[in-house]
Amino acid sequence: MGDAVSHATPLALDVPVPVTLQIYDLGTRDELRVVNRVLEVFGTGVFHVGVEVHGTEWTYGRQGVRPGVPKSTLGHTHCESLVMGYTSVCPGNTYELIRLLRSKWTAESYDFLKQNCCNFADELCRWLGVGAVPSRVTTMAGAGAALVEKGDRLGGTPL
């Protein structure tokens, strides 16, 4: 009999593809770019980030998880592309992963300090097998969240 031909989508790629963290200065104002250059000396900054894989950049914000054209998120100024590593996750499984993550990363659950684009990018990168987002990208949001939490514990007293 003839050989059977499989048309099933592979679960993993034979040749891994890059996963790139697209880093943006928050907003488009020159002042924020200058602030980030100063904060860079201290190993931190105020950033918006997206994860590029299979030619699509995935971002998270007040509208939930969204696909986009790499390096072109509106409202922010692209400043760096950082290759996080390579993934063998095929496009179909990447889209399935995004579908599953959307249930956690909803527009309603967005929080500028506690559940933001940096946290989403970190989780997506881990699922794609390329490790955590560098702390210099996530430090400021974490510090801000800690300050807010400390203020809440002090009865809302301004710090």
C-alpha positions as CSV (number, residue, x, y, z in Angstrom):
1,M,0.0,0.0,0.0
2,G,1.1,3.6,-0.2
3,D,2.9,5.6,2.4
4,A,0.6,7.7,4.5
5,V,1.3,11.4,4.4
6,S,0.8,13.3,7.6
7,H,-0.6,16.8,7.4
8,A,-0.6,17.3,11.2
9,T,1.0,20.5,12.5
10,P,4.2,19.8,14.3
11,L,4.3,20.4,18.0
12,A,7.8,21.7,17.8
13,L,10.0,23.3,15.2
14,D,13.1,21.6,13.8
15,V,14.8,24.9,13.6
16,P,14.1,27.2,16.6
17,V,13.1,30.8,16.0
18,P,14.1,33.9,17.9
19,V,12.0,35.4,20.7
20,T,12.8,39.1,20.9
21,L,11.8,41.4,23.7
22,Q,10.9,44.8,22.1
23,I,11.5,47.5,24.6
24,Y,10.0,51.0,24.4
25,D,10.4,54.1,26.4
26,L,7.1,54.7,28.0
27,G,5.2,57.3,26.1
28,T,6.5,59.6,23.4
29,R,7.8,62.6,25.3
30,D,11.5,63.4,25.1
31,E,11.5,64.0,28.9
32,L,10.7,60.3,29.5
33,R,13.5,59.2,27.2
34,V,15.9,61.3,29.1
35,V,14.6,59.9,32.4
36,N,15.2,56.4,31.1
37,R,18.7,57.2,30.0
38,V,19.5,58.5,33.6
39,L,17.8,55.4,35.2
40,E,19.8,53.2,32.9
41,V,22.9,54.1,35.0
42,F,21.1,52.5,37.9
43,G,20.1,49.4,36.0
44,T,16.4,50.2,35.6
45,G,13.9,52.3,33.7
46,V,10.2,52.9,32.9
47,F,9.3,50.7,29.9
48,H,6.6,49.3,27.8
49,V,7.5,45.9,26.3
50,G,6.2,43.4,23.8
51,V,7.4,39.9,22.9
52,E,8.1,39.2,19.2
53,V,7.8,35.6,18.0
54,H,6.9,34.2,14.6
55,G,6.8,37.7,13.1
56,T,4.1,39.1,15.6
57,E,4.7,41.3,18.6
58,W,2.4,40.4,21.5
59,T,1.7,43.2,24.0
60,Y,-0.5,43.6,27.1
61,G,-2.2,46.7,28.3
62,R,-5.5,48.3,29.1
63,Q,-7.1,46.6,26.1
64,G,-5.8,43.1,27.0
65,V,-3.4,41.0,25.0
66,R,-3.0,42.2,21.5
67,P,-0.9,41.2,18.4
68,G,0.9,43.9,16.5
69,V,3.7,44.7,14.0
70,P,7.1,44.4,15.7
71,K,8.7,47.7,16.9
72,S,5.6,49.8,16.2
73,T,3.5,49.9,19.4
74,L,1.5,53.2,19.3
75,G,2.1,55.7,22.1
76,H,5.6,54.5,23.0
77,T,9.1,55.0,21.5
78,H,11.0,51.9,20.5
79,C,14.5,51.9,22.0
80,E,15.8,48.4,22.0
81,S,15.4,44.8,20.6
82,L,16.7,42.2,23.0
83,V,16.9,38.6,21.7
84,M,15.8,36.5,24.7
85,G,16.7,33.2,23.1
86,Y,15.2,30.7,20.7
87,T,12.0,28.7,20.9
88,S,10.9,25.5,19.3
89,V,7.2,26.2,19.9
90,C,5.5,26.1,16.6
91,P,3.2,29.0,15.5
92,G,0.0,27.1,16.1
93,N,1.0,26.2,19.7
94,T,2.2,29.8,20.2
95,Y,-1.3,31.0,19.3
96,E,-2.9,28.4,21.5
97,L,-0.6,29.6,24.4
98,I,-1.7,33.2,23.8
99,R,-5.3,32.1,23.8
100,L,-4.8,30.5,27.2
101,L,-2.9,33.5,28.6
102,R,-5.7,35.8,27.5
103,S,-8.0,34.3,30.2
104,K,-5.6,35.6,32.9
105,W,-4.3,38.7,31.2
106,T,-7.6,40.5,30.6
107,A,-8.2,44.2,30.0
108,E,-10.0,44.3,33.3
109,S,-7.1,42.8,35.3
110,Y,-4.5,45.3,33.9
111,D,-2.7,47.2,36.7
112,F,0.0,49.6,35.9
113,L,2.1,48.4,38.8
114,K,1.1,44.8,39.5
115,Q,-0.1,43.2,36.3
116,N,1.3,45.0,33.4
117,C,3.1,44.5,30.1
118,C,6.4,43.6,31.8
119,N,4.7,40.9,33.9
120,F,3.0,39.5,30.8
121,A,6.2,39.5,28.7
122,D,8.0,37.7,31.5
123,E,5.3,35.0,31.7
124,L,5.1,34.6,27.9
125,C,8.9,34.3,27.6
126,R,9.0,31.7,30.3
127,W,6.3,29.6,28.5
128,L,8.3,29.9,25.3
129,G,11.3,28.5,27.1
130,V,13.6,31.5,26.9
131,G,13.7,32.5,30.5
132,A,12.7,35.5,32.5
133,V,12.7,39.1,31.3
134,P,15.7,41.0,32.6
135,S,15.1,42.6,36.0
136,R,16.2,46.1,34.6
137,V,12.9,46.0,32.6
138,T,10.6,45.0,35.5
139,T,12.3,46.7,38.5
140,M,10.6,50.1,38.5
141,A,7.0,48.6,38.3
142,G,7.9,46.3,41.2
143,A,9.3,49.1,43.2
144,G,6.2,51.2,42.6
145,A,4.0,48.3,43.6
146,A,6.0,47.8,46.8
147,L,5.7,51.5,47.7
148,V,1.9,51.5,47.1
149,E,1.5,48.3,49.2
150,K,3.6,49.9,52.0
151,G,1.5,53.0,51.9
152,D,-1.7,50.9,52.1
153,R,-0.3,49.1,55.2
154,L,0.4,52.4,56.8
155,G,-3.3,53.3,56.5
156,G,-2.9,55.1,53.2
157,T,-0.6,57.7,54.7
158,P,1.4,59.4,51.9
159,L,5.1,58.4,52.0
